[in-house]
Amino acid sequence: MARDQAPQDLRAVSEAWSSVARGYHEYWSPRFRPLLVRAVEAFEPPPLGPLAVPGCGPGDEVLLLLEKFPLRTIVATDPSAEMVSFCRGAIRKAGAATALCTLGRAEDLSSTVHQAAGVFSSFTLQLLSDPSAALIDWSTALRLGGIATAIFWPRPSPESSFGLLASAIKKVAGEERPDWEPGALASLEKAGLALRRDERVHTTFEHGSPGELFGAIVDKGPLRALLDRRGSGVVDAVRAEWLRSLGTRAATRPWKDPVEARLWVLEKVAEPEGEAH
Ligand SMILES: C[S@@+](CC[C@H](N)C(=O)[O-])C[C@H]1O[C@@H](n2cnc3c(N)ncnc32)[C@H](O)[C@@H]1O
Protein backbone atom coordinates (compact mmCIF):
# COMPACT_ATOMS: atom_id res chain seq x y z
CA MET A 1 0.00 0.00 0.00
CA ALA A 2 1.16 3.57 -0.57
CA ARG A 3 2.67 4.59 2.72
CA ASP A 4 0.81 7.85 3.34
CA GLN A 5 -2.58 7.22 1.75
CA ALA A 6 -5.35 6.08 4.10
CA PRO A 7 -7.59 3.21 2.88
CA GLN A 8 -10.68 5.46 2.94
CA ASP A 9 -8.88 7.97 0.65
CA LEU A 10 -8.12 5.17 -1.77
CA ARG A 11 -11.75 4.10 -1.68
CA ALA A 12 -12.87 7.65 -2.40
CA VAL A 13 -10.36 7.94 -5.26
CA SER A 14 -11.50 4.64 -6.77
CA GLU A 15 -15.15 5.69 -6.51
CA ALA A 16 -14.30 9.03 -8.16
CA TRP A 17 -12.68 7.17 -11.07
CA SER A 18 -15.69 4.85 -11.32
CA SER A 19 -18.08 7.76 -11.59
CA VAL A 20 -16.09 9.30 -14.47
CA ALA A 21 -15.15 6.05 -16.27
CA ARG A 22 -17.63 6.33 -19.14
CA GLY A 23 -16.92 10.03 -19.75
CA TYR A 24 -13.14 9.42 -19.48
CA HIS A 25 -13.35 6.76 -22.15
CA GLU A 26 -15.44 8.93 -24.48
CA TYR A 27 -13.54 12.20 -24.05
CA TRP A 28 -9.96 11.37 -23.07
CA SER A 29 -9.25 8.00 -24.73
CA PRO A 30 -9.08 9.41 -28.30
CA ARG A 31 -6.95 12.36 -27.17
CA PHE A 32 -4.49 10.14 -25.26
CA ARG A 33 -4.11 7.68 -28.12
CA PRO A 34 -1.01 9.17 -29.85
CA LEU A 35 0.80 9.27 -26.49
CA LEU A 36 -0.12 5.66 -25.70
CA VAL A 37 0.98 4.57 -29.19
CA ARG A 38 4.39 6.18 -28.63
CA ALA A 39 4.81 4.54 -25.21
CA VAL A 40 3.78 1.09 -26.54
CA GLU A 41 6.36 1.50 -29.35
CA ALA A 42 9.03 2.14 -26.70
CA PHE A 43 8.01 -0.91 -24.61
CA GLU A 44 10.34 -3.82 -25.45
CA PRO A 45 10.11 -6.43 -22.67
CA PRO A 46 12.20 -9.60 -22.81
CA PRO A 47 10.45 -12.68 -24.24
CA LEU A 48 9.65 -14.71 -21.11
CA GLY A 49 7.02 -13.80 -18.52
CA PRO A 50 3.68 -12.00 -18.36
CA LEU A 51 3.09 -8.31 -19.00
CA ALA A 52 1.41 -6.24 -16.29
CA VAL A 53 -0.63 -3.05 -16.71
CA PRO A 54 -1.32 -1.23 -13.41
CA GLY A 55 -3.90 1.59 -13.54
CA CYS A 56 -5.29 0.32 -16.85
CA GLY A 57 -8.45 2.47 -16.78
CA PRO A 58 -10.78 1.52 -19.65
CA GLY A 59 -7.99 -0.56 -21.20
CA ASP A 60 -6.88 1.41 -24.27
CA GLU A 61 -3.24 0.49 -23.72
CA VAL A 62 -4.22 -3.16 -23.16
CA LEU A 63 -5.68 -3.25 -26.68
CA LEU A 64 -2.52 -1.67 -28.13
CA LEU A 65 -0.37 -4.18 -26.23
CA LEU A 66 -2.53 -7.06 -27.53
CA GLU A 67 -1.87 -5.82 -31.07
CA LYS A 68 1.88 -5.71 -30.46
CA PHE A 69 2.09 -8.89 -28.35
CA PRO A 70 -0.88 -11.09 -29.41
CA LEU A 71 0.52 -14.27 -27.85
CA ARG A 72 1.62 -12.91 -24.47
CA THR A 73 -0.22 -13.08 -21.16
CA ILE A 74 -1.36 -9.60 -20.09
CA VAL A 75 -2.61 -8.89 -16.57
CA ALA A 76 -4.27 -5.48 -16.17
CA THR A 77 -5.35 -4.00 -12.83
CA ASP A 78 -7.29 -0.96 -11.68
CA PRO A 79 -8.83 -0.08 -8.28
CA SER A 80 -12.00 1.31 -9.90
CA ALA A 81 -14.72 -1.33 -10.42
CA GLU A 82 -16.20 0.61 -13.33
CA MET A 83 -12.82 0.96 -15.08
CA VAL A 84 -12.26 -2.79 -14.64
CA SER A 85 -15.66 -3.43 -16.17
CA PHE A 86 -14.81 -1.23 -19.21
CA CYS A 87 -11.42 -2.92 -19.60
CA ARG A 88 -12.95 -6.40 -19.41
CA GLY A 89 -15.50 -5.36 -22.04
CA ALA A 90 -12.70 -4.12 -24.33
CA ILE A 91 -10.77 -7.40 -23.92
CA ARG A 92 -13.93 -9.43 -24.62
CA LYS A 93 -14.75 -7.34 -27.68
CA ALA A 94 -11.22 -7.88 -28.99
CA GLY A 95 -11.75 -11.65 -28.57
CA ALA A 96 -8.47 -11.87 -26.67
CA ALA A 97 -7.87 -15.05 -24.68
CA THR A 98 -4.47 -13.94 -23.38
CA ALA A 99 -5.48 -10.85 -21.36
CA LEU A 100 -7.37 -10.45 -18.11
CA CYS A 101 -8.29 -7.51 -15.91
CA THR A 102 -8.72 -7.55 -12.16
CA LEU A 103 -9.31 -5.10 -9.31
CA GLY A 104 -6.11 -3.83 -7.72
CA ARG A 105 -4.20 -0.73 -6.82
CA ALA A 106 -1.24 0.32 -8.90
CA GLU A 107 0.98 0.36 -5.79
CA ASP A 108 0.07 -3.26 -5.01
CA LEU A 109 0.83 -4.79 -8.39
CA SER A 110 3.28 -7.34 -6.95
CA SER A 111 0.49 -8.94 -4.90
CA THR A 112 -1.13 -9.95 -8.23
CA VAL A 113 1.78 -10.42 -10.65
CA HIS A 114 5.16 -12.14 -10.18
CA GLN A 115 8.12 -12.73 -12.48
CA ALA A 116 6.72 -10.33 -15.07
CA ALA A 117 8.76 -9.55 -18.17
CA GLY A 118 7.22 -6.09 -18.37
CA VAL A 119 5.19 -3.49 -16.53
CA PHE A 120 3.44 -0.90 -18.68
CA SER A 121 1.88 2.13 -17.02
CA SER A 122 0.13 5.04 -18.69
CA PHE A 123 -0.94 8.22 -16.93
CA THR A 124 -1.20 6.63 -13.49
CA LEU A 125 2.21 7.22 -11.85
CA GLN A 126 1.55 10.95 -11.33
CA LEU A 127 -1.70 10.20 -9.46
CA LEU A 128 -0.16 8.00 -6.79
CA SER A 129 0.56 9.31 -3.32
CA ASP A 130 4.02 7.70 -3.34
CA PRO A 131 5.32 7.07 -6.88
CA SER A 132 8.73 5.91 -5.55
CA ALA A 133 7.03 3.18 -3.48
CA ALA A 134 5.02 2.15 -6.55
CA LEU A 135 8.24 1.83 -8.60
CA ILE A 136 9.71 -0.44 -5.90
CA ASP A 137 6.55 -2.52 -6.05
CA TRP A 138 6.69 -2.74 -9.86
CA SER A 139 10.32 -3.82 -9.63
CA THR A 140 9.26 -6.54 -7.17
CA ALA A 141 6.70 -7.75 -9.74
CA LEU A 142 9.39 -7.93 -12.48
CA ARG A 143 11.91 -10.65 -13.15
CA LEU A 144 15.56 -9.64 -13.49
CA GLY A 145 16.06 -8.05 -16.90
CA GLY A 146 12.38 -7.09 -17.04
CA ILE A 147 11.29 -3.69 -18.31
CA ALA A 148 8.97 -1.10 -16.79
CA THR A 149 7.74 1.59 -19.18
CA ALA A 150 5.81 4.49 -17.69
CA ILE A 151 4.31 7.47 -19.48
CA PHE A 152 2.92 10.13 -17.18
CA TRP A 153 2.18 13.83 -16.77
CA PRO A 154 5.31 15.49 -15.42
CA ARG A 155 5.36 18.69 -13.38
CA PRO A 156 3.93 21.12 -15.97
CA SER A 157 5.74 24.26 -17.06
CA PRO A 158 4.19 27.24 -15.22
CA GLU A 159 2.83 28.89 -18.41
CA SER A 160 1.18 25.75 -19.83
CA SER A 161 -2.56 25.24 -19.32
CA PHE A 162 -1.85 22.43 -16.83
CA GLY A 163 0.71 24.63 -15.05
CA LEU A 164 -1.81 27.46 -14.75
CA LEU A 165 -4.40 24.96 -13.51
CA ALA A 166 -1.98 23.73 -10.82
CA SER A 167 -1.43 27.37 -9.76
CA ALA A 168 -5.18 28.01 -9.62
CA ILE A 169 -5.72 24.91 -7.47
CA LYS A 170 -2.91 26.00 -5.15
CA LYS A 171 -4.26 29.55 -4.89
CA VAL A 172 -7.93 28.65 -4.41
CA ALA A 173 -7.86 25.25 -2.69
CA GLY A 174 -4.41 25.39 -1.05
CA GLU A 175 -3.56 21.99 -2.55
CA GLU A 176 -0.30 21.31 -4.31
CA ARG A 177 1.15 18.18 -5.88
CA PRO A 178 4.70 17.64 -4.61
CA ASP A 179 7.55 17.70 -7.11
CA TRP A 180 7.99 13.91 -6.95
CA GLU A 181 10.02 13.18 -10.12
CA PRO A 182 13.53 13.99 -8.78
CA GLY A 183 12.89 11.84 -5.68
CA ALA A 184 11.57 8.98 -7.82
CA LEU A 185 14.68 9.12 -10.03
CA ALA A 186 16.92 9.18 -6.95
CA SER A 187 15.15 6.10 -5.55
CA LEU A 188 15.60 3.96 -8.67
CA GLU A 189 18.81 2.34 -7.44
CA LYS A 190 17.07 1.28 -4.22
CA ALA A 191 14.29 -0.15 -6.41
CA GLY A 192 16.83 -2.16 -8.44
CA LEU A 193 15.88 -0.22 -11.57
CA ALA A 194 18.15 1.47 -14.14
CA LEU A 195 16.88 4.32 -16.29
CA ARG A 196 17.28 3.34 -19.95
CA ARG A 197 15.27 6.15 -21.52
CA ASP A 198 13.86 9.48 -20.34
CA GLU A 199 12.10 11.53 -22.99
CA ARG A 200 9.37 14.09 -23.51
CA VAL A 201 6.46 13.22 -25.77
CA HIS A 202 4.43 16.05 -27.27
CA THR A 203 1.00 16.28 -28.81
CA THR A 204 -1.79 18.84 -29.06
CA PHE A 205 -5.20 18.24 -27.55
CA GLU A 206 -8.14 19.93 -29.22
CA HIS A 207 -11.12 21.08 -27.15
CA GLY A 208 -14.23 23.12 -27.97
CA SER A 209 -13.06 25.72 -25.46
CA PRO A 210 -11.03 25.97 -22.23
CA GLY A 211 -14.33 25.71 -20.35
CA GLU A 212 -15.03 22.39 -22.08
CA LEU A 213 -11.55 21.17 -21.06
CA PHE A 214 -12.12 22.17 -17.44
CA GLY A 215 -15.48 20.37 -17.43
CA ALA A 216 -13.82 17.25 -18.86
CA ILE A 217 -11.10 17.30 -16.18
CA VAL A 218 -13.76 17.52 -13.44
CA ASP A 219 -16.64 15.41 -14.80
CA LYS A 220 -14.56 12.94 -16.84
CA GLY A 221 -11.16 12.99 -15.19
CA PRO A 222 -8.89 13.46 -12.19
CA LEU A 223 -10.48 16.56 -10.63
CA ARG A 224 -13.63 14.59 -9.83
CA ALA A 225 -11.85 13.63 -6.60
CA LEU A 226 -11.39 17.36 -5.76
CA LEU A 227 -15.10 17.98 -6.39
CA ASP A 228 -16.06 15.07 -4.11
CA ARG A 229 -13.68 16.24 -1.38
CA ARG A 230 -14.09 20.03 -1.49
CA GLY A 231 -17.46 20.67 -3.15
CA SER A 232 -18.63 22.68 -6.16
CA GLY A 233 -17.91 26.11 -4.61
CA VAL A 234 -14.16 25.40 -4.54
CA VAL A 235 -14.19 23.82 -8.01
CA ASP A 236 -16.12 26.78 -9.50
CA ALA A 237 -13.61 29.19 -7.94
CA VAL A 238 -10.69 27.17 -9.39
CA ARG A 239 -12.39 27.31 -12.80
CA ALA A 240 -12.82 31.09 -12.62
CA GLU A 241 -9.22 31.64 -11.49
CA TRP A 242 -7.84 29.35 -14.20
CA LEU A 243 -9.88 30.99 -17.00
CA ARG A 244 -8.75 34.41 -15.75
CA SER A 245 -5.10 33.29 -15.78
CA LEU A 246 -5.37 32.01 -19.38
CA GLY A 247 -6.23 35.55 -20.49
CA THR A 248 -6.61 36.17 -24.23
CA ARG A 249 -5.24 32.68 -24.94
CA ALA A 250 -8.67 31.33 -23.98
CA ALA A 251 -10.43 33.07 -26.89
CA THR A 252 -9.64 30.84 -29.91
CA ARG A 253 -12.11 28.15 -31.10
CA PRO A 254 -11.57 25.24 -31.33
CA TRP A 255 -9.03 25.48 -28.56
CA LYS A 256 -5.69 23.82 -29.26
CA ASP A 257 -3.67 22.95 -26.17
CA PRO A 258 -0.10 21.65 -26.59
CA VAL A 259 0.72 19.05 -23.92
CA GLU A 260 3.90 17.33 -22.81
CA ALA A 261 4.12 13.84 -21.31
CA ARG A 262 7.25 12.17 -19.89
CA LEU A 263 8.31 8.65 -20.80
CA TRP A 264 10.59 6.49 -18.68
CA VAL A 265 11.93 3.12 -19.70
CA LEU A 266 13.43 1.26 -16.73
CA GLU A 267 15.23 -2.07 -16.57
CA LYS A 268 15.31 -4.27 -13.51
CA VAL A 269 18.99 -4.85 -12.79
CA ALA A 270 18.78 -6.01 -9.15
CA GLU A 271 16.25 -6.99 -6.51
CA PRO A 272 14.85 -3.98 -4.61
CA GLU A 273 16.76 -3.32 -1.38
CA GLY A 274 15.30 -5.21 1.56
CA GLU A 275 13.08 -7.47 -0.57
CA ALA A 276 13.17 -11.23 -0.05
CA HIS A 277 13.89 -13.03 -3.33
C1 LIG B 1 -5.70 8.84 -15.84
S1 LIG B 1 -6.35 7.22 -15.67
C2 LIG B 1 -5.32 6.34 -16.84
C3 LIG B 1 -6.03 5.17 -17.44
C4 LIG B 1 -5.29 4.48 -18.58
N1 LIG B 1 -4.06 3.89 -18.13
C5 LIG B 1 -5.03 5.44 -19.72
O1 LIG B 1 -3.86 5.73 -20.02
O2 LIG B 1 -5.99 5.91 -20.33
C6 LIG B 1 -5.65 6.69 -14.13
C7 LIG B 1 -6.13 5.33 -13.67
O3 LIG B 1 -5.31 4.93 -12.56
C8 LIG B 1 -6.11 4.25 -11.65
N2 LIG B 1 -5.41 4.12 -10.35
C9 LIG B 1 -4.73 3.02 -9.94
N3 LIG B 1 -4.25 3.16 -8.71
C10 LIG B 1 -4.59 4.41 -8.32
C11 LIG B 1 -4.34 5.14 -7.13
N4 LIG B 1 -3.70 4.63 -6.09
N5 LIG B 1 -4.78 6.40 -7.07
C12 LIG B 1 -5.44 6.94 -8.14
N6 LIG B 1 -5.73 6.26 -9.28
C13 LIG B 1 -5.30 5.01 -9.38
C14 LIG B 1 -7.44 4.98 -11.69
O4 LIG B 1 -8.51 4.20 -11.19
C15 LIG B 1 -7.58 5.30 -13.17
O5 LIG B 1 -8.29 4.30 -13.87
PDBQT file of the ligand as one rigid body, heavy atoms in Angstrom, charges set to zero:
ROOT
HETATM    1  C1  LIG A 301      -5.697   8.837 -15.836  1.00  0.00    +0.000 C 
HETATM    2  S1  LIG A 301      -6.346   7.218 -15.668  1.00  0.00    +0.000 S 
HETATM    3  C2  LIG A 301      -5.321   6.341 -16.837  1.00  0.00    +0.000 C 
HETATM    4  C3  LIG A 301      -6.033   5.171 -17.439  1.00  0.00    +0.000 C 
HETATM    5  C4  LIG A 301      -5.294   4.485 -18.581  1.00  0.00    +0.000 C 
HETATM    6  N1  LIG A 301      -4.057   3.895 -18.127  1.00  0.00    +0.000 N 
HETATM    7  C5  LIG A 301      -5.025   5.436 -19.718  1.00  0.00    +0.000 C 
HETATM    8  O1  LIG A 301      -3.857   5.732 -20.021  1.00  0.00    +0.000 OA
HETATM    9  O2  LIG A 301      -5.990   5.907 -20.331  1.00  0.00    +0.000 OA
HETATM   10  C6  LIG A 301      -5.650   6.687 -14.125  1.00  0.00    +0.000 C 
HETATM   11  C7  LIG A 301      -6.125   5.325 -13.671  1.00  0.00    +0.000 C 
HETATM   12  O3  LIG A 301      -5.306   4.928 -12.558  1.00  0.00    +0.000 OA
HETATM   13  C8  LIG A 301      -6.109   4.246 -11.652  1.00  0.00    +0.000 C 
HETATM   14  N2  LIG A 301      -5.406   4.124 -10.346  1.00  0.00    +0.000 N 
HETATM   15  C9  LIG A 301      -4.734   3.016  -9.942  1.00  0.00    +0.000 A 
HETATM   16  N3  LIG A 301      -4.254   3.161  -8.712  1.00  0.00    +0.000 NA
HETATM   17  C10 LIG A 301      -4.590   4.410  -8.321  1.00  0.00    +0.000 A 
HETATM   18  C11 LIG A 301      -4.344   5.139  -7.133  1.00  0.00    +0.000 A 
HETATM   19  N4  LIG A 301      -3.699   4.626  -6.089  1.00  0.00    +0.000 N 
HETATM   20  N5  LIG A 301      -4.782   6.397  -7.075  1.00  0.00    +0.000 NA
HETATM   21  C12 LIG A 301      -5.442   6.936  -8.139  1.00  0.00    +0.000 A 
HETATM   22  N6  LIG A 301      -5.727   6.263  -9.283  1.00  0.00    +0.000 NA
HETATM   23  C13 LIG A 301      -5.299   5.009  -9.375  1.00  0.00    +0.000 A 
HETATM   24  C14 LIG A 301      -7.439   4.982 -11.691  1.00  0.00    +0.000 C 
HETATM   25  O4  LIG A 301      -8.508   4.204 -11.191  1.00  0.00    +0.000 OA
HETATM   26  C15 LIG A 301      -7.577   5.304 -13.171  1.00  0.00    +0.000 C 
HETATM   27  O5  LIG A 301      -8.290   4.298 -13.869  1.00  0.00    +0.000 OA
ENDROOT
TORSDOF 0
